[in-house]
Amino acid sequence: MKTEKATFAAGCFWSIQKVFDTLPGVMKTTVGYCGGKTEYLNPSYEQVCSGKTGHAESIEIEFNPKIISYEKLLNLFWEIHDPTTLNRQGPDIGSQYRSAIYYHNLAQKNIAEESKNKAQVKFKKPIVTEITKAKEFYPAEAYHQKYYKIHEVYCNIKIKD
């Protein structure tokens, strides 16, 4: 079985992992840090929260494209957060909570840009989601993985019907 990777940042990674884990075709999710300065290799949660690393709380999704497409993952990405707020999602404020799509190849870049244009019609304010080439992804500490299973109250995202 050939899988692909998708990497997104959409605010607190605890909540978004819960949503993507429920999808048929998603084989594995890992929360972590991406998109920051190269001098911050394997940053800690505390370093990322300081805002100095430039990394965003992110999720790396391993998926089977024969079961779920990258486009469908993007459609859900636009639904589960507000891509019009810069460096903020709900009560979480800081560049580590920014909206971002980290593409792994040129096809993903093109699909992400097209998806962003389609999503824009659903929002009154401009989408500020960055679309950049995926750099190194650093898995978060073990206690962050599947956090929603232990702390359900913090991880409730409503999916639009």
LUMBA-580010 format. One record per residue: residue in three letters; y, x negated, z negated of N, C-alpha, C in turn. Coordinates in pm, whole numbers, plus 50000, padded with zeros to 5 digits. Atoms other than C-alpha are relative to their C-alpha. Example, Ala and Ser with C-alpha at 12.3 -4.5 7.8 and 13.67 -1.06 7.14 Angstrom:
2
Ala498814991150000495504877049220501204991050000 Ser498815008250006498944863349286501095007749927 
This chain:
161
Met498834991550000500005000050000501244991150000 Lys498775007749991503334985550107501125007649930 Thr498894993750071506234992749873501304993250038 Glu498665005449980509974987249899500745000849868 Lys499164999650120512704981749642501335006450032 Ala498644994549997515905000849579500644996149867 Thr499305003850123518504989449326501325007349993 Phe498804991850019521225012349191500604997449862 Ala499304999550129523825012548915500735013449997 Ala499404986650010524945046948794500295003449855 Gly499734997750141526125043248437498884994749914 Cys501015004250096523775040048142498624999850066 Phe501295000949933520445027548270498895007749931 Trp501034992450070518475046348005499765013550067 Ser500114986549943519205080148160499484999850143 Ile500414999849860518775070848523498534996250016 Gln501425003349991515365055548457499155012549981 Lys500754987650025514155088848321499925008550126 Val499964991749880515215106748639499114994250111 Phe500775006049891513695082148887498524998949968 Asp501415000750038510455079248689499245012950033 Thr500674987249976509735116048762499665002550146 Leu500164997349857509695112749141498664995550056 Pro501215004249929506465112749341500374989050100 Gly499745011149909506315080249535500704988449934 Val499415011050076508185059849274498864993749921 Met501145006950060505625034249167500364993249868 Lys499605007550118507625014948908501534999849993 Thr498575002150021511115013448760500184989849889 Thr499635009950101512714985448565501505000549983 Val498565000550022516124986548402500404985649973 Gly499545013750017518224955448398501444998450043 Tyr498625003749970521354938148513500074993750139 Cys499885004649861522604930948864501484999750038 Gly498674999749941525724922949063501064991749933 Gly499015007650075527374898348830500184985750047 Lys499695014049973528524862648819498744991549991 Thr501225008249993525954836148906499834990949879 Glu500165008550118526694815748594499345007249883 Tyr500674992250104525204843948385498605003550045 Leu501394998049963521524839848456499265006149882 Asn500784993150102519214862848262500865003749879 Pro499084996650110522044877848056499365009549899 Ser500444990750103521504896347732500815012950010 Tyr499304987250004522524932347674501404998049940 Glu498715002450065525304920247444500974993050095 Gln499145006849903526644896647713500495009650107 Val499614990449896526644924347974501015009949943 Cys499074990550064528354948647733501374993949975 Ser498705006650023531104922847675500895001150123 Gly499254999249876532154927348038500254986750067 Lys499725013449947532314889848093499064995750113 Thr501005004549903529184886948308500235005850139 Gly499834993249872530254910948581498775007950043 His501214992649966526744925648581500175014849965 Ala500044985750027526154963148592498635003549946 Glu501294994550041523464982048407499405006550124 Ser500604996049873521074988448694498545003949982 Ile501424996849995517675001248787499434994650131 Glu500745004449882515224984949024498825009350015 Ile501024990049973512915010449182499054994650105 Glu501025003449901509675001449354499415013250046 Phe500444987049949508725030049583499154998550125 Asn500844999449881506235039549851500765008150105 Pro499204992849900508295048450162499225010450080 Lys500804989649933505395069150298500025012949919 Ile499964988250086505825092950003501435004649975 Ile498594996750023509565091249931500874990150077 Ser499145008549918512295078050156501154994249918 Tyr498815005950060515205055750064501145010350001 Glu498974989649992517465084450178499875010049886 Lys500204990550110515905107949921500394993849865 Leu499575006950121516445082149648501525000049990 Leu498544999949998520085079749753500555014049972 Asn499544986250027520475117649754499995002949850 Leu500074998050144519365118249393501034991349928 Phe498995009050057521595088449309501365006849996 Trp498684993549995524675108349420500075011849904 Glu500024988250087523605138349209500074996749851 Ile500185002650143522985121048876501174993049933 His498835006250063526365105148819501245003650079 Asp498734997549932530025107448911500434987150071 Pro499665012249926530605081749187501504998550027 Thr498555000749978534365088649182500754993849883 Thr499345006150115535055072848845499754985050001 Leu500105014649996535755035648842499654994649862 Asn500415006850123533895016148574499855009549882 Arg500184990250107532985047048378498975010550042 Gln500874988349986530285073448337500015007049866 Gly499914992450125530935099948075500724991949895 Pro499335007350108531715083247743499894984850013 Asp500225014449984530575048947868501074994150091 Ile498885005949927533515027447980499794985050009 Gly500115014449976533434992548131499374997450135 Ser500525003349866532534974948453498475000250005 Gln501474999750002528884974048341499465014050028 Tyr500414986249972528815012048396500455004750138 Arg499504996349868530145011248751498895005950087 Ser500914994249902528565029349042499804989850112 Ala500275010149896526835005949287498645002450064 Ile501255000449926524165004349551499834985650045 Tyr500305013749963522584970149593498895000350106 Tyr500984998849891520854969349932499184987150015 His500935011249986517864947150008499824995450144 Asn500095003949859518094946350387501075007850078 Leu498974993849918520364956750673499755014950020 Ala500314985749984518564990050721500475007849877 Gln499544993450122519234999250357501535000549996 Lys498545000149999522874989050396500535011350088 Asn499554989649907523325011850696499725014149947 Ile500374987050056521505040850530500925003449881 Ala499134997850116523585036450211501425003750042 Glu498644996949954526885036450400500075014050061 Glu500064986549942525885067550596499875010649891 Ser500204990850112524725084350277501295001949921 Lys498724999350072528025076250105500995008950075 Asn499114991649919529965092050392499615014749991 Lys500474986150012527815123550374500315005649861 Ala499774995450138528175125449995501475002649974 Gln498574998850026531955122150011500505014450015 Val499534986249979532345158050137499765008949877 Lys500304992250121530935170449803500974997049886 Phe499105004250106533655153249599501465001050045 Lys498574998949969537395159849584500684986449997 Lys499435013450012538215124249476499174990250082 Pro500745010049921537235093249676498854993849920 Ile501135007050060533855077749602500374985249988 Val499675014150024534325043149447498754991249990 Thr501275007450006530665032449464500054987950090 Glu500075012149919530314996749579498634999350067 Ile501255002349927527674988749840499994985150035 Thr500055014549981526744951849825498564995350006 Lys501335005949989523804929549900499444997149862 Ala500675002550128521324927549615499904985149975 Lys500185013850045521464895149427498835000149903 Glu501065000650101519164884749148500085012049907 Phe500104989150096517994913548931499344994349875 Tyr500515005150127517474905048565499505011849915 Pro500504989150083515174928548372500654999649861 Ala499444998950135516704941048047498904997149898 Glu500915002550110515114933947714498985011449991 Ala501124990650006511814951647643500385013349933 Tyr499674987650072513364976847402500835009650085 His499254991149910515484990947689499095007150100 Gln500904994349901512504998247915499435013349948 Lys500504986550036511535035347909500615004849868 Tyr499294996450123514095040047629499985015049975 Tyr499964985450012514175077247700498765005949933 Lys501224994850062510615081347575500105000149847 Ile499845001050145511685071747223501265007349954 His498694994650037515295083947221500445010850098 Glu499794989249903515205116147423501435005549998 Val498684993750013518565128747293501084992650081 Tyr498995007749929520495100747466499875000850152 Cys500345001649859518965105447805499845013250074 Asn500104987049933519635140447934500985000950114 Ile499194998349879520925141948289499585013250062 Lys500284987349933521195175548456500014997850151 Ile500095001049855520055176348818500565013050057 Lys499424988249935522065199649041498945007250080 Asp500964992049922520085228049196500395000650146 
